[in-house]
Amino acid sequence: MGFKIATAARRVLLTLVTSAAAGSLALGLAAPAEAAAGGILYGDPAAAAKWWRLQKYDDCAIMATADVVGQMTGSEPSEQAIINVAQSTPSTTHPGSIYIPPADSQNPNSGNGTNRLDLPTLLRHYDIGAQITDAEAAAKNGPATGMDALKHYLATRHAVIVSLNAEMIWGEPVESKDDEGNPVSDHSVVVTGVDTRSGVVHLNDSGNKNGRDEQIPLDLFVKAWATSHYFLLVTVATIK
């Protein structure tokens, strides 16, 4: 796993989305002709699978970013290379750098992770534009989110990162909960495909040793994604 986002940071997300509204992606939600004709698979999970890597630290958001860099440029930075960039890049949401590795090398989850709102800043280092949104931001004229938007982004060859609850998709007891005992998001993954025929969502999940083209039942994915209020990062440009 490996990202942190405080409740107060949701206000930052709304600010970021509002300030970028003039340059928002002009994406309608009607499926393109090729997707509508088959109505089966959105995205290309087989092609994206080559960019999956297993994380060593609490850096799932950074590893998802590296995966997207690979998809967009054809050259994926190593885990250490993108950590070096994140360590030397100031965060836009908190004092200090975007990422600091765990002090305890024997406990890779002992660090502070990464604030997902910093991911567009990290992607800009690689000359990749991206926008972030969630249900609240989308309702205030931000980029769309939800399953229809996700399918459209994939069908039109944009790279996508979402935040969700890891334990839910891994079939493990839920550890990350709010004060009322509800699951909260604690993990970032790359969504590489949605198969509406088989009811499966394809992921590149750096937190799972079997995470290359990890396939999650669609209903379960939606429930796990809902824990982040459908947080989504989508690239401005398309995969070549």
N, C-alpha and C positions, 0 to 999 in steps of 0.2 A: 504494500500500500504506500502511502506517503504523500498526502497533501493536507494542508490545514486551511480552514476558512472560518473565521469567526462570524457571528451573526451581524456584527457591525460592518463586515466587509461586503455584505449584500448591498449596502448603500453605495459602496464604491463601484460595484458592478453596474448599478443603475446609472451612476454618473458617467462611467466609461461608455455605456451603451448610448446614453443621451448625447454625449459629446461627439460620438462617431456616427450619429444617425444620418447626417448628410451624406456620408459615404457608404451607407449600408448596402449590402448585397441586394441587387434587384432580382430576388428569386420569388417567383410565384410557386404555388404548391401543386399545380397540375403536373401530372407525370409526363415526361417526354414521350414521343411517339414510340420509341423502341421499347421503353418500359411498359407503356400501356398495352402494346401489342401482346407481350408475353405475360405481364403482370406477375412475374415469378420472383426474380432476383434483382435487387437493387444493390449496386456496387459490384466490386470485383474482388471478393475475399481471397481467391486463389492467387491473384497477382500481388495483393497486399501482404500475404503471409510471409514473404521473404524478408520483410522488414522487422519482424518480431524478434525481440531479444529478452532474455530473462534478467530481471533487475537483481542487483546485489545489495542495494541499500533501500532506504525509505524514499525512493525517488520515482514512484510510478508515474507522476505527472510529467517529470522530466523525460522518462523513457518513452512515454506516449508521444511527447514532442519530438524526440529523436526519430521515432517511427514515422511521424508525419513528414519530417525533413527528408527521410529516405523516399517516401512516396512522391514528394513534390519535386525533388532535385535529382533522384537517382543515386545519391550518396548519403549514407546514414552515418552520423557521428557515433563514435563509441560511447559507452556509458561514461567513462572517465572524461572524454573530450567535452561532452555536453555538461557534465558536472563542473568542469573548469570554467566554461562559459557562464553557467548559472552563478558560480561563486564570485565571479568578477563583474556581474551585472547587478546594479542596484534594483531592489524591489520597488514597484510602484505602489505597494500596499502596506509596507511596514519598513521600519529602519533596517538597514543592512542589505545584504545581498539576497538574491532570489532563493539560493539554497546553500545550506551548510551541512556537510556530511555528519553523520552521528559521531559523537565523541567516543562512544564505546564500539569498537570495530567488531566485537563479539555479539553485539545486539543491533542488527541493522535497522530495527524499528525504534531505536531510542532517540532519534533526532526529531527535528521539527517539521520534516516534510517540506512541501512546497505549496504556496497559496496558488490555487488554480487561476486566479485573476492575473497572475504574472505571466501566464503562458504566451499571450500575444507578444509581450515584450521579448521573451526568449526567442520566439520564432522570428522576430524582426532581425535578430542577429544573423539569421540565415536568409534574409531578404524575402521572407514569406509573410504576407499579410494575413491576418486572421481576425475574426470577430467572435465575441462571446455573448451568451444570452442565457436566460432561464425563463421560467413561466412568467414571473413578475415583470422582467424586462421586456419580454415579448408583448405583454399586455399594454406596455407603455411605448409602443411603436419601435421596439428593438427588433433584431432579427428573430424570425420564427423559430420555435422549438416544438417538441412533440413528435410523434411517430410520422405524421404526414410530412413534416419538414425534414426529418431525418432521412426518410426514403427519397425525398426530392434531392437533397444535397448529395446523397450517394449516387443516385441515378445520373446526376449532372456532373459527376466526377470531382466533387470537392472532398477533401480529407476532413474527418470528423473525430473529435475527442469528446467523450462524455464523462461525467462523474456519477458514481453510483455506490451502493453498499456492496463491498466485496464478499462478505460472508454469505449474503443472500445468493449470489450467483455461484459461489463455491459449495453451497450446501452445508455450511458450517454454522454453529451457534452464533447469533448476532452479538457482537461485542460493542459496536459503536451505536449508542442510543442517546436520545435527548432526555431531558428531565422527566418526561412523561413515559419513557420506555419505548418510544418509537425509533425504528432504525434510522440512522442518518448516513449520509454519504461519507465514504472514507477512502475512495479509490478512483483512479482515472484509467480509462482504457480507450483504445482506438476502435471505433466501430467501422468495420470493413464491408459489411453486407447485411441486408435484411431479406430473408427468403420467405415470402408470403405464402408459398405453397406448402412448405413444411413447417411453417410457424417457428422459424429459428432466426436468431440474430447472431451474426459472425463478429468476433472480436479478436484483436491482438491484445493480449492481456499479459503485461510484463510481470505481474505478481504471481502467476501460476506457471509451474514448470511445463504444464501442458497447454499453455496459453496461446500458442501459435494457431490461428484460426479456431479459437475456442468457440463452441457453438452452444448458445443458451436459448432455452424456450422463450419465445417472444413475450408471453405473459409475465414470466419471471423477470425478464430483462426490464420490462416497463415498470414493474413494482420496485426493482432495485434502483432504477434510474429516477423514479419519483422521489426518492430520498434526498436528491439534490435539487428538487423543484425543476427537474429536467434541464440541468445545466448542460450547455453544449458549446463547443468551440468549432467553428467552421472556417476553412481557409477561403480567402477571397478568390484566389486563382484556382484553376482546376488541375488535376493530375494529367500530365502529358502522356 
